[in-house]
Amino acid sequence: MNVKRGIAEFIAKMSYKEAERSANTTCVFFHGQPKMPQCVHKLRKEKNKRWLREL
């Protein structure tokens, strides 16, 4: 296995999991929160559950 490719895949998986976790948690500070990118916003559990029910 190519070491560079393995490291890149690991970083990609960890980045995805962190974005998913960030989308499903709330921040206690309401002032000054940056707007969530649309691609991360799609990872929210509630929206995914609603989408699955529609199938």
TIDOVEX-390692 format. One line per 3 residues: their letters; for each residue y, z, x of N, C-alpha, C. Coordinates in Angstrom, 1 decimal. Example, Ala and Ser with C-alpha at 12.3 -4.5 7.8 and 13.67 -1.06 7.14 Angstrom:
<rs>
AS = -5.7:7.8:13.2:-4.5:7.8:12.3:-3.3:7.8:13.2  -2.2:7.1:12.8:-1.1:7.1:13.7:0.0:7.9:12.9;
</rs>
This chain:
<rs>
MNV = -1.2:0.0:0.8:0.0:0.0:0.0:1.2:0.0:0.9  2.2:-0.8:0.5:3.4:-0.8:1.3:4.2:0.5:1.0  4.6:1.1:2.1:5.2:2.4:2.1:6.6:2.3:1.4;
KRG = 7.4:1.3:1.8:8.7:1.1:1.2:8.6:0.9:-0.3  7.7:0.1:-0.7:7.5:-0.2:-2.2:7.1:1.1:-2.9  6.2:1.9:-2.3:5.8:3.1:-2.9:6.9:4.1:-3.1;
IAE = 7.8:4.2:-2.1:8.9:5.1:-2.1:9.9:4.6:-3.2  10.1:3.3:-3.2:11.0:2.7:-4.2:10.5:3.0:-5.7  9.2:2.8:-5.9:8.7:3.1:-7.2:8.8:4.6:-7.6;
FIA = 8.6:5.5:-6.6:8.7:6.9:-6.9:10.2:7.2:-7.3  11.1:6.7:-6.5:12.5:6.9:-6.8:12.9:6.4:-8.2  12.4:5.2:-8.6:12.7:4.6:-9.9:12.1:5.5:-11.0;
KMS = 10.9:6.0:-10.8:10.3:6.9:-11.8:11.0:8.2:-12.0  11.4:8.8:-10.9:12.2:10.0:-10.9:13.6:9.8:-11.5  14.2:8.7:-11.3:15.5:8.4:-11.8:15.4:8.3:-13.4;
YKE = 14.3:7.6:-13.8:14.1:7.4:-15.2:13.9:8.7:-15.9  13.0:9.6:-15.3:12.7:10.9:-15.9:14.0:11.7:-16.0  14.8:11.7:-15.0:16.0:12.5:-15.0:17.0:12.0:-16.0;
AER = 17.1:10.7:-16.2:18.0:10.1:-17.2:17.5:10.5:-18.6  16.2:10.5:-18.8:15.6:10.8:-20.1:15.8:12.3:-20.4  15.7:13.2:-19.4:15.9:14.6:-19.5:17.4:14.8:-19.9;
SAN = 18.3:14.1:-19.2:19.7:14.3:-19.4:20.1:13.8:-20.8  19.4:12.8:-21.3:19.8:12.3:-22.7:19.3:13.3:-23.7  18.3:14.1:-23.4:17.7:15.0:-24.4:18.2:16.5:-24.3;
TTC = 19.2:16.7:-23.5:19.8:18.0:-23.3:21.3:18.0:-23.6  21.8:19.1:-23.9:23.2:19.2:-24.2:23.9:20.0:-23.1  25.2:19.8:-23.0:26.0:20.5:-22.0:26.8:21.6:-22.7;
VFF = 26.9:22.7:-22.1:27.7:23.8:-22.7:29.2:23.6:-22.6  29.6:22.7:-21.8:31.0:22.4:-21.6:31.4:21.1:-22.4  32.2:21.2:-23.4:32.5:20.1:-24.3:33.7:19.3:-23.7;
HGQ = 34.5:20.0:-23.0:35.7:19.3:-22.5:35.4:18.5:-21.2  35.7:17.3:-21.2:35.6:16.5:-19.9:34.2:15.9:-19.7  33.4:15.9:-20.7:32.1:15.2:-20.6:32.2:13.7:-20.4;
PKM = 31.6:13.1:-19.5:31.7:11.6:-19.4:30.9:11.0:-20.5  31.2:9.8:-20.9:30.5:9.1:-22.0:29.2:8.7:-21.4  28.1:8.9:-22.2:26.8:8.5:-21.8:26.6:7.0:-21.8;
PQC = 26.0:6.4:-20.8:25.8:5.0:-20.8:24.8:4.6:-21.9  25.0:3.4:-22.5:24.2:3.0:-23.6:22.7:3.0:-23.3  22.3:2.6:-22.1:20.9:2.5:-21.7:20.3:3.9:-21.7;
VHK = 21.1:4.9:-21.3:20.6:6.3:-21.3:20.5:6.8:-22.7  21.5:6.5:-23.5:21.6:7.0:-24.8:20.4:6.5:-25.6  19.8:5.4:-25.3:18.6:4.9:-26.0:17.4:5.7:-25.7;
LRK = 17.4:6.6:-24.7:16.2:7.4:-24.3:16.1:8.7:-25.2  17.1:8.9:-26.0:17.0:10.2:-26.8:15.8:10.2:-27.7  15.2:11.4:-27.8:14.0:11.6:-28.5:14.2:11.3:-30.0;
EKN = 15.3:11.8:-30.6:15.5:11.6:-32.0:15.5:10.2:-32.4  16.2:9.4:-31.6:16.3:7.9:-32.0:14.9:7.3:-31.8  14.2:7.7:-30.8:12.8:7.1:-30.5:11.9:7.5:-31.7;
KRW = 12.0:8.7:-32.2:11.1:9.1:-33.3:11.4:8.4:-34.5  12.7:8.2:-34.8:13.1:7.4:-36.0:12.7:6.0:-35.9  12.7:5.4:-34.7:12.3:4.0:-34.5:10.8:3.9:-34.7;
LRE = 10.0:4.9:-34.3:8.6:4.9:-34.5:8.2:5.0:-35.9  9.0:5.8:-36.7:8.7:5.9:-38.1:8.9:4.6:-38.9  9.9:3.8:-38.4:10.2:2.6:-39.1:9.1:1.5:-38.9;
L = 8.2:1.7:-37.8:7.2:0.7:-37.6:6.1:0.9:-38.6;
</rs>
